[in-house]
Structure formats: C-alpha cells, structure tokens
C-alpha cells in the first residue's frame, strides 16, 4: 500500500538537499523583508507573557510583594528558596537557552502551570534580599 506521508517526507528531504542554495537565498530574502514584523510580534508576545506571569504571582495586579511597587519595568520574579542560579542552569539543560533568565523563565513558568516557589519583587527588594542572603552566608 502506498504511504503518502513517507513518500512526501522522503521527497522533501531530497528536494532540500538538491536545492539547498535556492532555499537559503529564499530564506535570506524573506527574513530581510519581514525581520521587523517578526521582531515586533515577538516583543509583543514577550511583554504579554511577562504581564501574565506577574499577574498570576501577584494575585491580580502586578506589584512587589514587599513594598507594593507596581512599575513593570522594575519588577522581577524571585525564587523564594534562593535557588535561582540552580534553576537557570537546569533550564539551559532543558532547552530554554544558555542564559535562561527573563522571558525564558516566564515561558517555563507558564508551560509548567505556574509552580509554587516564586514571588514578584521589585528590583530594590530583590537586591536587598540577595544582600541579606550573602551576608548570612559569610557568617
């Protein structure tokens, strides 16, 4: 019996191999023409993702858990158990990129149904928490 799926897969593989330069040239032209559309849509997606994650962990309105600061530009996701470095390293091993912070972390949180152990802090409160943690380690 004729398996169309296998046939088409083999055909496409052969075509790509035989027309590699033609395909690369087409891709270069397409990217040059549509680059800014792609960048803008990606930026919008990342902004929406950030808002969604912060709303979830803030319980509605994005704000710092300690001081209630609400400017999204200065809000961060904090690992409550101070294991952020370990977590980012594990994300990079799972295919979230070498520098798994920011939007990659937000994507991980969304993909995993917003696991517990995270909170929203402003940059100041996050740095104060880190300062206190390092001071405790030295003692």
WOBEL-V702304 format. One record per backbone hydrogen bond with DSSP energy under -0.5 kcal/mol. NH is the residue of the N-H (numbers start at 1). CO is the residue of the C=O. E is the energy in kcal/mol with one decimal. If there is no record, write none. Layout:
BEGIN
NH&CO&E, NH&CO&E
END
This chain:
BEGIN
4&2&-0.9, 7&3&-2.2, 8&4&-2.8, 9&5&-2.1, 10&6&-2.4, 11&7&-2.6, 12&8&-2.8, 13&9&-2.1, 14&10&-2.4, 15&11&-2.7, 16&12&-2.8, 17&13&-1.9, 18&14&-2.3, 19&15&-2.2, 20&17&-0.6, 23&19&-2.3, 24&20&-2.5, 25&21&-2.5, 26&22&-2.1, 27&23&-2.6, 28&24&-2.5, 29&25&-2.3, 30&26&-2.5, 31&27&-2.7, 32&28&-2.4, 33&29&-2.3, 34&30&-2.5, 35&31&-1.5, 38&34&-2.2, 39&35&-2.5, 40&36&-2.3, 41&37&-2.3, 42&38&-2.3, 43&39&-2.4, 44&40&-2.3, 45&41&-2.2, 46&42&-2.5, 47&43&-2.4, 48&44&-2.3, 49&45&-2.6, 50&46&-2.4, 51&47&-2.1, 52&48&-2.6, 53&49&-2.5, 54&50&-2.6, 55&51&-2.7, 56&52&-2.1, 57&53&-2.4, 58&54&-1.4, 59&55&-1.0, 59&56&-0.6, 60&55&-2.6, 64&69&-2.5, 65&120&-2.6, 68&64&-1.4, 72&70&-0.7, 74&71&-2.1, 75&72&-1.1, 76&121&-3.3, 78&76&-0.5, 78&119&-3.5, 80&78&-0.7, 80&117&-2.1, 82&79&-1.9, 87&83&-2.2, 88&84&-2.7, 89&85&-2.0, 90&86&-2.1, 91&87&-2.1, 92&88&-2.0, 93&89&-1.3, 94&90&-1.0, 94&91&-0.5, 95&92&-0.8, 96&91&-2.2, 100&98&-0.7, 101&99&-2.1, 104&101&-1.6, 105&102&-0.6, 106&102&-2.2, 107&103&-2.4, 108&104&-2.1, 109&105&-2.6, 110&106&-2.4, 111&107&-2.9, 112&108&-1.7, 113&110&-1.6, 114&109&-3.1, 119&78&-1.9, 121&76&-2.4, 121&119&-0.5, 123&74&-2.2, 126&122&-2.5, 127&123&-2.2, 128&124&-2.4, 129&125&-2.4, 130&126&-2.1, 131&127&-2.6, 132&128&-2.5, 133&129&-2.3, 134&130&-2.5, 135&131&-2.1, 136&132&-2.2, 137&133&-1.9, 138&134&-1.7, 139&135&-1.0
END
